[in-house]
């Protein structure tokens, strides 16, 4: 009976709470929006999503003071000055090399061929998958072979846009984005995870917000089978 009353009180508090501000790395927009919609339907809490590269996400969180939850790379978050109360693991981020509909690649080493004229990657100073791509190229021995044909752009979604438009011959993105655009590109090849630093995607609760009913409800929701199924289907 006490547990039931506690659950009822939590539901009342959640329903009366302000919108939950969640800042998310833009490369995970599609699965996160699906999770946000499910959460809003189940709990009746409005989510205010904020998307950008990790630098933008962290800056917005620091400046606004209203962001309760940040979703992104754990290592990047730990290097920031954000006061983080707790982490919930969402899965491993995975680097892939994708190619447009008019192209074919059997293995990543194929980009060493001069026929592959333009290869894009996200900015390694701003995007974790740009950093992972640089590490992969260095550790695989491909960096020197393709350096004159390498194009650095801002974000993972920008690389994906170039792939869809057929403006590049190959591009490094994350598996989640590749799955989201798989009908619009030729395909993708997963990079050997041993050749870049592991990417842990987490939900980080900002200190001062950990006791908010809507924050507690959201972190609990992320551990449900329904949420885990969405994360797994998105490549995490």
Phi and psi in degrees as GROMACS dihedral restraints (atoms count N, CA, C in turn):
[ dihedral_restraints ]
;  ai    aj    ak    al  type     phi  dphi    fc
    3     4     5     6     1   -61.6    20    10
    4     5     6     7     1   -40.3    20    10
    6     7     8     9     1   -64.7    20    10
    7     8     9    10     1   -41.1    20    10
    9    10    11    12     1   -63.1    20    10
   10    11    12    13     1   -44.4    20    10
   12    13    14    15     1   -63.3    20    10
   13    14    15    16     1   -38.4    20    10
   15    16    17    18     1   -63.2    20    10
   16    17    18    19     1   -42.0    20    10
   18    19    20    21     1   -65.1    20    10
   19    20    21    22     1   -39.3    20    10
   21    22    23    24     1   -65.7    20    10
   22    23    24    25     1   -43.6    20    10
   24    25    26    27     1   -63.1    20    10
   25    26    27    28     1   -40.5    20    10
   27    28    29    30     1   -62.8    20    10
   28    29    30    31     1   -41.5    20    10
   30    31    32    33     1   -61.9    20    10
   31    32    33    34     1   -41.3    20    10
   33    34    35    36     1   -64.9    20    10
   34    35    36    37     1   -44.0    20    10
   36    37    38    39     1   -62.8    20    10
   37    38    39    40     1   -41.6    20    10
   39    40    41    42     1   -64.5    20    10
   40    41    42    43     1   -43.4    20    10
   42    43    44    45     1   -64.9    20    10
   43    44    45    46     1   -29.8    20    10
   45    46    47    48     1   -92.4    20    10
   46    47    48    49     1     0.8    20    10
   48    49    50    51     1   -78.8    20    10
   49    50    51    52     1   161.3    20    10
   51    52    53    54     1   -71.0    20    10
   52    53    54    55     1   165.4    20    10
   54    55    56    57     1   -55.9    20    10
   55    56    57    58     1   145.2    20    10
   57    58    59    60     1   -92.2    20    10
   58    59    60    61     1   114.1    20    10
   60    61    62    63     1   -85.4    20    10
   61    62    63    64     1   120.6    20    10
   63    64    65    66     1  -125.8    20    10
   64    65    66    67     1   121.7    20    10
   66    67    68    69     1   -98.8    20    10
   67    68    69    70     1   128.6    20    10
   69    70    71    72     1  -132.6    20    10
   70    71    72    73     1   140.5    20    10
   72    73    74    75     1   -57.8    20    10
   73    74    75    76     1   130.8    20    10
   75    76    77    78     1   -60.1    20    10
   76    77    78    79     1   -27.9    20    10
   78    79    80    81     1   -65.0    20    10
   79    80    81    82     1   -11.9    20    10
   81    82    83    84     1  -113.8    20    10
   82    83    84    85     1    21.0    20    10
   84    85    86    87     1   -59.8    20    10
   85    86    87    88     1   -47.1    20    10
   87    88    89    90     1   -61.7    20    10
   88    89    90    91     1   -53.8    20    10
   90    91    92    93     1   -66.9    20    10
   91    92    93    94     1   -33.4    20    10
   93    94    95    96     1   -67.1    20    10
   94    95    96    97     1   -39.3    20    10
   96    97    98    99     1   -62.9    20    10
   97    98    99   100     1   -35.7    20    10
   99   100   101   102     1   -65.9    20    10
  100   101   102   103     1   -42.8    20    10
  102   103   104   105     1   -66.0    20    10
  103   104   105   106     1   -41.4    20    10
  105   106   107   108     1   -59.9    20    10
  106   107   108   109     1   -43.1    20    10
  108   109   110   111     1   -63.7    20    10
  109   110   111   112     1   -43.1    20    10
  111   112   113   114     1   -61.4    20    10
  112   113   114   115     1   -44.9    20    10
  114   115   116   117     1   -62.9    20    10
  115   116   117   118     1   -44.8    20    10
  117   118   119   120     1   -60.6    20    10
  118   119   120   121     1   -39.4    20    10
  120   121   122   123     1   -66.6    20    10
  121   122   123   124     1   -43.0    20    10
  123   124   125   126     1   -74.7    20    10
  124   125   126   127     1   -42.4    20    10
  126   127   128   129     1  -105.0    20    10
  127   128   129   130     1   -10.6    20    10
  129   130   131   132     1    70.4    20    10
  130   131   132   133     1    19.8    20    10
  132   133   134   135     1  -101.6    20    10
  133   134   135   136     1   130.9    20    10
  135   136   137   138     1   -80.6    20    10
  136   137   138   139     1   130.2    20    10
  138   139   140   141     1  -102.1    20    10
  139   140   141   142     1   134.4    20    10
  141   142   143   144     1  -103.7    20    10
  142   143   144   145     1    97.5    20    10
  144   145   146   147     1   -81.8    20    10
  145   146   147   148     1   144.8    20    10
  147   148   149   150     1  -129.8    20    10
  148   149   150   151     1   125.7    20    10
  150   151   152   153     1  -121.6    20    10
  151   152   153   154     1   147.9    20    10
  153   154   155   156     1   175.0    20    10
  154   155   156   157     1  -179.4    20    10
  156   157   158   159     1   -71.9    20    10
  157   158   159   160     1   169.8    20    10
  159   160   161   162     1   -61.4    20    10
  160   161   162   163     1   -34.9    20    10
  162   163   164   165     1   -64.5    20    10
  163   164   165   166     1   -42.5    20    10
  165   166   167   168     1   -65.8    20    10
  166   167   168   169     1   -42.4    20    10
  168   169   170   171     1   -60.4    20    10
  169   170   171   172     1   -45.9    20    10
  171   172   173   174     1   -66.8    20    10
  172   173   174   175     1   -42.5    20    10
  174   175   176   177     1   -62.3    20    10
  175   176   177   178     1   -43.6    20    10
  177   178   179   180     1   -63.3    20    10
  178   179   180   181     1   -39.9    20    10
  180   181   182   183     1   -65.3    20    10
  181   182   183   184     1   -43.2    20    10
  183   184   185   186     1   -66.1    20    10
  184   185   186   187     1   -42.0    20    10
  186   187   188   189     1   -76.9    20    10
  187   188   189   190     1   -38.9    20    10
  189   190   191   192     1   -77.5    20    10
  190   191   192   193     1   -39.9    20    10
  192   193   194   195     1    72.2    20    10
  193   194   195   196     1     4.6    20    10
  195   196   197   198     1  -109.5    20    10
  196   197   198   199     1   -10.0    20    10
  198   199   200   201     1   -76.9    20    10
  199   200   201   202     1   124.9    20    10
  201   202   203   204     1   -92.0    20    10
  202   203   204   205     1   -32.4    20    10
  204   205   206   207     1  -136.1    20    10
  205   206   207   208     1   139.0    20    10
  207   208   209   210     1  -123.0    20    10
  208   209   210   211     1   133.8    20    10
  210   211   212   213     1  -116.9    20    10
  211   212   213   214     1   124.3    20    10
  213   214   215   216     1   173.3    20    10
  214   215   216   217     1  -159.7    20    10
  216   217   218   219     1   -73.2    20    10
  217   218   219   220     1   126.0    20    10
  219   220   221   222     1   -62.6    20    10
  220   221   222   223     1   -42.0    20    10
  222   223   224   225     1   -62.1    20    10
  223   224   225   226     1   -40.6    20    10
  225   226   227   228     1   -63.6    20    10
  226   227   228   229     1   -42.8    20    10
  228   229   230   231     1   -65.6    20    10
  229   230   231   232     1   -39.3    20    10
  231   232   233   234     1   -67.7    20    10
  232   233   234   235     1   -26.9    20    10
  234   235   236   237     1   -81.6    20    10
  235   236   237   238     1   -12.9    20    10
  237   238   239   240     1   -81.8    20    10
  238   239   240   241     1   174.9    20    10
  240   241   242   243     1   -95.1    20    10
  241   242   243   244     1     9.4    20    10
  243   244   245   246     1   -65.6    20    10
  244   245   246   247     1   135.3    20    10
  246   247   248   249     1   -82.3    20    10
  247   248   249   250     1   109.7    20    10
  249   250   251   252     1  -110.0    20    10
  250   251   252   253     1   126.6    20    10
  252   253   254   255     1   -83.7    20    10
  253   254   255   256     1   -36.3    20    10
  255   256   257   258     1  -162.2    20    10
  256   257   258   259     1   160.3    20    10
  258   259   260   261     1  -122.4    20    10
  259   260   261   262     1   143.6    20    10
  261   262   263   264     1  -123.3    20    10
  262   263   264   265     1   121.5    20    10
  264   265   266   267     1   -70.8    20    10
  265   266   267   268     1   134.5    20    10
  267   268   269   270     1  -108.4    20    10
  268   269   270   271     1   -17.1    20    10
  270   271   272   273     1   141.0    20    10
  271   272   273   274     1  -178.0    20    10
  273   274   275   276     1   -95.7    20    10
  274   275   276   277     1   131.6    20    10
  276   277   278   279     1   -78.3    20    10
  277   278   279   280     1   141.5    20    10
  279   280   281   282     1  -128.3    20    10
  280   281   282   283     1   129.0    20    10
  282   283   284   285     1   -85.1    20    10
  283   284   285   286     1   135.5    20    10
  285   286   287   288     1  -134.1    20    10
  286   287   288   289     1   158.7    20    10
  288   289   290   291     1  -107.6    20    10
  289   290   291   292     1   119.3    20    10
  291   292   293   294     1  -107.1    20    10
  292   293   294   295     1   158.4    20    10
  294   295   296   297     1  -138.6    20    10
  295   296   297   298     1   154.4    20    10
  297   298   299   300     1   -75.4    20    10
  298   299   300   301     1   173.0    20    10
  300   301   302   303     1   -59.4    20    10
  301   302   303   304     1   -31.7    20    10
  303   304   305   306     1   -87.9    20    10
  304   305   306   307     1    11.2    20    10
  306   307   308   309     1  -123.8    20    10
  307   308   309   310     1   163.4    20    10
  309   310   311   312     1  -142.4    20    10
  310   311   312   313     1   131.9    20    10
  312   313   314   315     1  -134.0    20    10
  313   314   315   316     1   130.9    20    10
  315   316   317   318     1   -92.5    20    10
  316   317   318   319     1   -28.4    20    10
  318   319   320   321     1  -152.2    20    10
  319   320   321   322     1   159.7    20    10
  321   322   323   324     1   -63.6    20    10
  322   323   324   325     1   -32.5    20    10
  324   325   326   327     1   -58.4    20    10
  325   326   327   328     1   -18.2    20    10
  327   328   329   330     1   -63.1    20    10
  328   329   330   331     1   -19.9    20    10
  330   331   332   333     1   -70.4    20    10
  331   332   333   334     1   -10.1    20    10
  333   334   335   336     1   -71.3    20    10
  334   335   336   337     1   -18.9    20    10
  336   337   338   339     1   -67.1    20    10
  337   338   339   340     1   134.9    20    10
  339   340   341   342     1   -62.2    20    10
  340   341   342   343     1   -17.7    20    10
  342   343   344   345     1   -67.1    20    10
  343   344   345   346     1   -24.7    20    10
  345   346   347   348     1   -85.7    20    10
  346   347   348   349     1   100.0    20    10
  348   349   350   351     1   -90.1    20    10
  349   350   351   352     1   -26.6    20    10
  351   352   353   354     1  -140.2    20    10
  352   353   354   355     1   120.0    20    10
  354   355   356   357     1  -123.9    20    10
  355   356   357   358     1   124.4    20    10
  357   358   359   360     1  -107.0    20    10
  358   359   360   361     1   153.1    20    10
  360   361   362   363     1  -147.0    20    10
  361   362   363   364     1   154.0    20    10
  363   364   365   366     1   -68.1    20    10
  364   365   366   367     1   157.6    20    10
  366   367   368   369     1   -59.3    20    10
  367   368   369   370     1   115.0    20    10
  369   370   371   372     1   -65.4    20    10
  370   371   372   373     1   -15.7    20    10
  372   373   374   375     1   -82.6    20    10
  373   374   375   376     1   -16.7    20    10
  375   376   377   378     1  -121.5    20    10
  376   377   378   379     1   -26.7    20    10
  378   379   380   381     1  -120.6    20    10
  379   380   381   382     1   131.3    20    10
  381   382   383   384     1   -61.7    20    10
  382   383   384   385     1   -32.9    20    10
  384   385   386   387     1   -78.3    20    10
  385   386   387   388     1   -19.7    20    10
  387   388   389   390     1   -69.6    20    10
  388   389   390   391     1   -43.6    20    10
  390   391   392   393     1   -63.0    20    10
  391   392   393   394     1   -42.8    20    10
  393   394   395   396     1   -64.3    20    10
  394   395   396   397     1   -38.3    20    10
  396   397   398   399     1   -64.4    20    10
  397   398   399   400     1   -42.6    20    10
  399   400   401   402     1   -62.0    20    10
  400   401   402   403     1   -44.1    20    10
  402   403   404   405     1   -61.7    20    10
  403   404   405   406     1   -43.8    20    10
  405   406   407   408     1   -62.4    20    10
  406   407   408   409     1   -46.3    20    10
  408   409   410   411     1   -63.0    20    10
  409   410   411   412     1   -41.6    20    10
  411   412   413   414     1   -64.0    20    10
  412   413   414   415     1   -48.0    20    10
  414   415   416   417     1   -74.2    20    10
  415   416   417   418     1   -23.0    20    10
  417   418   419   420     1   -89.4    20    10
  418   419   420   421     1   -10.5    20    10
  420   421   422   423     1    83.7    20    10
  421   422   423   424     1     9.5    20    10
  423   424   425   426     1   -88.2    20    10
  424   425   426   427     1   -19.7    20    10
  426   427   428   429     1   -54.6    20    10
  427   428   429   430     1   -50.4    20    10
  429   430   431   432     1   -65.8    20    10
  430   431   432   433     1   -33.1    20    10
  432   433   434   435     1   -71.4    20    10
  433   434   435   436     1   -26.4    20    10
  435   436   437   438     1  -120.2    20    10
  436   437   438   439     1     3.6    20    10
  438   439   440   441     1   -56.8    20    10
  439   440   441   442     1   -31.8    20    10
  441   442   443   444     1   -76.3    20    10
  442   443   444   445     1   -13.5    20    10
  444   445   446   447     1  -112.0    20    10
  445   446   447   448     1     8.0    20    10
  447   448   449   450     1   -89.5    20    10
  448   449   450   451     1   129.1    20    10
  450   451   452   453     1  -115.6    20    10
  451   452   453   454     1   122.1    20    10
  453   454   455   456     1   -97.6    20    10
  454   455   456   457     1   126.2    20    10
  456   457   458   459     1  -121.6    20    10
  457   458   459   460     1   178.7    20    10
  459   460   461   462     1   -69.3    20    10
  460   461   462   463     1   -53.1    20    10
  462   463   464   465     1  -137.0    20    10
  463   464   465   466     1   168.7    20    10
  465   466   467   468     1   -57.9    20    10
  466   467   468   469     1   -48.5    20    10
  468   469   470   471     1   -58.0    20    10
  469   470   471   472     1   -30.2    20    10
  471   472   473   474     1   -68.8    20    10
  472   473   474   475     1   -41.3    20    10
  474   475   476   477     1   -60.4    20    10
  475   476   477   478     1   -43.8    20    10
  477   478   479   480     1   -61.3    20    10
  478   479   480   481     1   -39.1    20    10
  480   481   482   483     1   -62.7    20    10
  481   482   483   484     1   -41.6    20    10
  483   484   485   486     1   -64.8    20    10
  484   485   486   487     1   -38.3    20    10
  486   487   488   489     1   -63.9    20    10
  487   488   489   490     1   -45.6    20    10
  489   490   491   492     1   -62.8    20    10
  490   491   492   493     1   -38.7    20    10
  492   493   494   495     1   -78.5    20    10
  493   494   495   496     1   -10.2    20    10
  495   496   497   498     1    73.4    20    10
  496   497   498   499     1    23.8    20    10
  498   499   500   501     1   -87.2    20    10
  499   500   501   502     1    -9.6    20    10
  501   502   503   504     1  -131.8    20    10
  502   503   504   505     1   162.3    20    10
  504   505   506   507     1   -91.7    20    10
  505   506   507   508     1   -20.7    20    10
  507   508   509   510     1  -165.6    20    10
  508   509   510   511     1   157.3    20    10
  510   511   512   513     1  -156.2    20    10
  511   512   513   514     1   140.3    20    10
  513   514   515   516     1   -87.2    20    10
  514   515   516   517     1   124.0    20    10
  516   517   518   519     1  -141.3    20    10
  517   518   519   520     1  -178.5    20    10
  519   520   521   522     1   -93.1    20    10
  520   521   522   523     1   157.9    20    10
  522   523   524   525     1   -58.6    20    10
  523   524   525   526     1   -37.8    20    10
  525   526   527   528     1   -58.1    20    10
  526   527   528   529     1   -46.8    20    10
  528   529   530   531     1   -68.0    20    10
  529   530   531   532     1   -38.5    20    10
  531   532   533   534     1   -60.8    20    10
  532   533   534   535     1   -41.4    20    10
  534   535   536   537     1   -65.6    20    10
  535   536   537   538     1   -35.6    20    10
  537   538   539   540     1   -68.6    20    10
  538   539   540   541     1   -26.3    20    10
  540   541   542   543     1  -115.2    20    10
  541   542   543   544     1    15.1    20    10
  543   544   545   546     1   -59.5    20    10
  544   545   546   547     1   -26.2    20    10
  546   547   548   549     1   -77.4    20    10
  547   548   549   550     1   -13.1    20    10
  549   550   551   552     1  -106.9    20    10
  550   551   552   553     1    -2.0    20    10
  552   553   554   555     1  -126.6    20    10
  553   554   555   556     1   174.3    20    10
  555   556   557   558     1   -78.3    20    10
  556   557   558   559     1   -33.1    20    10
  558   559   560   561     1   159.5    20    10
  559   560   561   562     1  -171.5    20    10
  561   562   563   564     1  -154.1    20    10
  562   563   564   565     1   159.0    20    10
  564   565   566   567     1  -128.6    20    10
  565   566   567   568     1   129.3    20    10
  567   568   569   570     1   -76.4    20    10
  568   569   570   571     1   134.5    20    10
  570   571   572   573     1   -77.9    20    10
  571   572   573   574     1   148.2    20    10
  573   574   575   576     1   -62.4    20    10
  574   575   576   577     1   115.0    20    10
  576   577   578   579     1   -64.7    20    10
  577   578   579   580     1   -14.0    20    10
  579   580   581   582     1   -74.7    20    10
  580   581   582   583     1   -13.4    20    10
  582   583   584   585     1   -99.5    20    10
  583   584   585   586     1     8.1    20    10
  585   586   587   588     1  -149.0    20    10
  586   587   588   589     1   156.3    20    10
  588   589   590   591     1   -61.5    20    10
  589   590   591   592     1   133.7    20    10
  591   592   593   594     1   -54.3    20    10
  592   593   594   595     1   140.7    20    10
  594   595   596   597     1  -111.4    20    10
  595   596   597   598     1   111.5    20    10
  597   598   599   600     1  -101.8    20    10
  598   599   600   601     1   113.9    20    10
  600   601   602   603     1   -89.9    20    10
  601   602   603   604     1   126.3    20    10
  603   604   605   606     1  -134.0    20    10
  604   605   606   607     1   162.8    20    10
  606   607   608   609     1  -103.8    20    10
  607   608   609   610     1   115.4    20    10
  609   610   611   612     1  -106.0    20    10
  610   611   612   613     1   125.9    20    10
  612   613   614   615     1   -92.3    20    10
  613   614   615   616     1   126.1    20    10
  615   616   617   618     1   -76.8    20    10
  616   617   618   619     1   133.8    20    10
  618   619   620   621     1   -55.3    20    10
  619   620   621   622     1   137.3    20    10
  621   622   623   624     1   100.4    20    10
  622   623   624   625     1   -17.1    20    10
  624   625   626   627     1  -112.1    20    10
  625   626   627   628     1    -3.2    20    10
  627   628   629   630     1   -66.9    20    10
  628   629   630   631     1   -22.2    20    10
  630   631   632   633     1   -97.5    20    10
  631   632   633   634     1     1.0    20    10
  633   634   635   636     1   -68.2    20    10
  634   635   636   637     1   133.1    20    10
  636   637   638   639     1   -55.7    20    10
  637   638   639   640     1   -41.2    20    10
  639   640   641   642     1   -69.7    20    10
  640   641   642   643     1   -32.0    20    10
  642   643   644   645     1   -69.0    20    10
  643   644   645   646     1   -45.0    20    10
  645   646   647   648     1   -61.7    20    10
  646   647   648   649     1   -40.3    20    10
  648   649   650   651     1   -65.3    20    10
  649   650   651   652     1   -39.3    20    10
  651   652   653   654     1   -68.8    20    10
  652   653   654   655     1   -45.3    20    10
  654   655   656   657     1   -64.8    20    10
  655   656   657   658     1   -34.8    20    10
  657   658   659   660     1   -67.3    20    10
  658   659   660   661     1   -39.0    20    10
  660   661   662   663     1   -61.5    20    10
  661   662   663   664     1   -37.1    20    10
  663   664   665   666     1   -63.1    20    10
  664   665   666   667     1   -18.6    20    10
  666   667   668   669     1   -93.8    20    10
  667   668   669   670     1    -1.5    20    10
  669   670   671   672     1   -77.0    20    10
  670   671   672   673     1   155.0    20    10
  672   673   674   675     1   -56.4    20    10
  673   674   675   676     1   -36.6    20    10
  675   676   677   678     1   -63.1    20    10
  676   677   678   679     1   -46.0    20    10
  678   679   680   681     1   -67.6    20    10
  679   680   681   682     1   -42.0    20    10
  681   682   683   684     1   -63.2    20    10
  682   683   684   685     1   -34.0    20    10
  684   685   686   687     1   -65.4    20    10
  685   686   687   688     1   -40.0    20    10
  687   688   689   690     1   -65.3    20    10
  688   689   690   691     1   -44.2    20    10
  690   691   692   693     1   -62.8    20    10
  691   692   693   694     1   -43.4    20    10
  693   694   695   696     1   -64.4    20    10
  694   695   696   697     1   -42.1    20    10
  696   697   698   699     1   -67.1    20    10
  697   698   699   700     1   -21.2    20    10
  699   700   701   702     1   -92.4    20    10
  700   701   702   703     1     6.4    20    10
  702   703   704   705     1    92.8    20    10
  703   704   705   706     1    14.8    20    10
